[in-house]
Amino acid sequence: MCLGVPGRILEIDGSNAVVDFWGVRRRVSLDVVDEPVAAGDHVLVHVGFAIRRIAPEDLAETLAFFEAMTAEDLEGLRK
């Protein structure tokens, strides 16, 4: 099973972006994302690659699902 983690793009530099995951910032590749993205967009990230832009109308449901699925482990992401 593969798991993609939702995060918010903070900045873009060419084909890379800095993405925020509950306060943890990571650089990810935009080389395989399914459509153009901009700072402020949310993306689904798997092994360092943004693979899908999360549509604004799907964001609340996606974040709620991820938070429910990881309720016990999410505290480790908040440093």
Sequence and secondary structure as in RCSB ss.txt:
>XXXX:A:sequence
MCLGVPGRILEIDGSNAVVDFWGVRRRVSLDVVDEPVAAGDHVLVHVGFAIRRIAPEDLAETLAFFEAMTAEDLE
GLRK
>XXXX:A:secstr
    EEEEEEEEETTEEEEEETTEEEEEE TT SS   TT EEEEETTEEEEEE HHHHHHHHHHHHHHTTTTGG
GG  
